[in-house]
Amino acid sequence: MKFLKVVLISIVVSLGLTWEAMAALPTAAATAFTTLQADVLSLVDLAWPAAIAITVAFIILRMFKKAAGAAV
């Protein structure tokens, strides 16, 4: 029980410190993070078609293996 209290107190303290650090973020850093977020989201948008194509290719290969195995 004592361990649980210590863990909960440490979580609350760390969240409080994180909140203060986020509140004290300079505007240049906030702008950099916003730009980084936009860049990452655009890269994710570019990656979706490739991920879908690879997944469909694996599904087709699995279907081909099953059909070839059944034909033999």
N, C-alpha and C positions, 0 to 999 in steps of 0.2 A: 504494500500500500504506500509506503514511504517512497519507493522507487517511482511509482506512478505519479505521485505529487511532484517529485523532482522533474520528471520528464514533462509534465504539463506546464510547470512553471518555466522550464527552459524553452519550450515551444512558444509560450506567450511572450517571453522576453525577446526571443529571436524575431518573432513577427513584429513586435514593436520597434525593434532596431531596424528591421528591413523597411518598415513603413516610414520611419524617419529618414532613412537614406534615400528612399524614393521621392519623398517630399522635397529633399534638398538637392535634387538633380538639376544641374545647370541647363539652361536652355539649349546650349550647343550640343550637349550630350543627348538631350531629348530629341533634337532635330536629327542627330546622327542615328539614333535608334529608330526613329520613324522612317528615315530613308532606308535603313537596313531592312526593316520589316517589309517595306514596299518591294525592295529588290528580292527578298526571299520569297515573297508571295508570287512575284512574276516568274521566278525560277520554278516554283511548284506548279504554276499554271503551264509552263513549258514541259514539265516532266510527266504530267498526266497522260498525254497521248502515247508517249513511249511506254509507260507502265501498263496501259490498257493493251497496247499492241503485243507486248511481251506476254502478258497473261493470256490473251487469246491464242497466241502461238503455242504456249504450253498446253492449253486445253485441246487445241487441234492435234498436236503431237500425241497427247495421251489417247485421243479418240482413234488416231491412225494406228497406234500400237495395239489397241484393243481389237480393231478391225483386222489388222494383219495377223494377230495371234489367233483370232477366231477362224480365219480362212485357212490356216495351216492344219 
